[in-house]
Each structure stands twice: as C-alpha cells, then as structure tokens.
Amino acid sequence: MDPEATRGRLHAEQSRVEQLVDGLRTELGTSENDDISELADYDQHPADTATETFEREKDLSILEQLEAELVELQAALARVDEGTYGIDEVTGEPIDPDRLDAFPTARTNIEGAQR
C-alpha cells in the first residue's frame, strides 16, 4: 500500500466531509427560535412547528455524524504518519485492502469489528 496515495485519498475525503460540515453549519445558522417565530407570523398548524423542530434535530444529528467521521479521518491520517495504517488494531494483522478501499478509516478487519 502506497502511503502517499493513501494520504491523498484520506485528505480528499477529509476535504469532502469538511465541505459538507461547513454547508450544514451554514444551513443551521439561523436559530430554532428564528425558524419557529417565522412560522408564528403565519397561521400555521402546531404540527408545522413540530416538523421544523424534527428537521433541525435531524440536521444536527447528521452534523454530529460528519464531525465524528472527521475525527476518524484525522486518526487514519495519524496512522499513515505512524506507519500503522492498514494494520488491524486488535490482531496486528494486515487489514484486507478491499475493506480499506470501501472503508478507508477501518481500524480492524471485519472479524475484529464484529467483536
């Protein structure tokens, strides 16, 4: 496995995820109270307010998942720098290259992930 190619792929994925995070943060820029008060200006059903709240919570959950993915990408980059990328953290054996292609932040083989 070529460390520079791996590093480039991880940086590209990190950049993609950072753009998603930035876009979502921008979208979430208005406070929930602003969204709800906007609805209050119209004759809206209370369910509309609940829908807005649900959508905001969903977006916040997605943001949290993306931020966790960024942490994993940074950890994978650190493993590349340390020379431990692609080595199962449980068994010490090489991680299947197909698994790393599909899941570049993998820390274990599938068997280790199931434990």
C-alpha positions in Angstrom: 0.0 0.0 0.0 1.4 3.4 -1.0 1.4 5.8 1.9 1.3 8.9 -0.3 -1.7 7.6 -2.3 -3.5 6.7 0.9 -2.7 10.1 2.4 -4.1 11.8 -0.7 -7.2 9.7 -0.6 -7.8 10.4 3.1 -7.2 14.2 2.5 -9.6 14.2 -0.3 -12.3 12.5 1.8 -11.5 14.9 4.7 -12.0 17.9 2.4 -15.3 16.5 1.1 -16.6 15.9 4.6 -15.4 19.4 5.8 -17.4 20.9 2.9 -20.5 19.0 4.0 -20.0 20.1 7.6 -19.5 23.8 6.6 -22.6 23.7 4.4 -24.7 22.1 7.1 -23.4 24.6 9.7 -24.3 27.5 7.3 -27.7 26.0 6.8 -28.2 25.7 10.5 -27.0 29.3 11.1 -30.5 30.6 11.9 -31.6 29.6 15.4 -34.5 27.4 16.0 -36.4 30.3 17.7 -36.0 32.3 14.5 -37.4 29.4 12.4 -40.3 29.0 14.8 -41.1 32.7 15.2 -41.2 32.9 11.4 -43.9 30.3 11.4 -45.7 32.2 14.1 -46.2 35.1 11.6 -48.4 32.8 9.6 -51.5 30.9 10.5 -49.6 27.6 10.9 -50.7 24.4 12.5 -48.7 23.3 15.6 -47.6 20.3 13.6 -45.6 22.6 11.3 -43.6 23.7 14.3 -43.0 20.1 15.2 -41.9 19.3 11.7 -39.4 22.2 11.8 -38.1 21.0 15.1 -37.7 17.5 13.8 -35.9 18.6 10.7 -33.5 20.7 12.8 -32.8 17.8 15.1 -32.2 15.5 12.1 -29.7 18.1 10.6 -27.9 18.3 14.0 -27.6 14.5 14.1 -26.1 14.5 10.6 -23.7 17.2 11.6 -22.6 15.2 14.7 -22.0 12.1 12.5 -20.0 14.1 10.0 -17.9 15.6 12.8 -17.2 12.0 14.1 -16.2 11.0 10.6 -13.7 13.9 10.5 -12.2 12.6 13.8 -11.8 9.1 12.3 -10.2 10.6 9.1 -7.7 12.5 11.2 -6.9 9.3 13.2 -6.4 7.4 9.9 -4.0 10.1 8.7 -2.1 9.8 12.0 -1.9 6.1 11.5 -0.4 6.7 8.0 2.2 9.0 9.5 3.0 6.4 12.2 3.2 3.6 9.7 0.3 1.6 11.3 -2.4 2.4 8.7 -3.8 -0.8 7.4 -2.9 -2.9 10.4 -5.6 -4.4 12.5 -5.6 -2.8 15.9 -6.8 -6.0 17.6 -4.8 -8.8 15.9 -1.9 -6.9 14.4 -2.5 -8.5 11.0 -2.9 -6.5 7.8 -6.4 -5.2 7.0 -7.9 -6.6 3.8 -7.2 -4.0 1.1 -10.8 -4.3 -0.2 -12.0 -3.3 3.2 -9.8 -0.3 3.2 -11.0 0.7 -0.3 -14.6 0.5 1.0 -14.0 1.9 4.4 -10.7 3.9 4.5 -10.9 4.7 8.2 -11.1 1.0 9.2 -9.1 0.1 12.3 -9.8 -3.6 12.1 -10.7 -6.4 9.8 -14.4 -7.4 9.6 -13.9 -10.1 12.2 -12.4 -7.6 14.7 -15.2 -5.1 14.1 -17.7 -7.8 14.9 -16.2 -8.5 18.3 
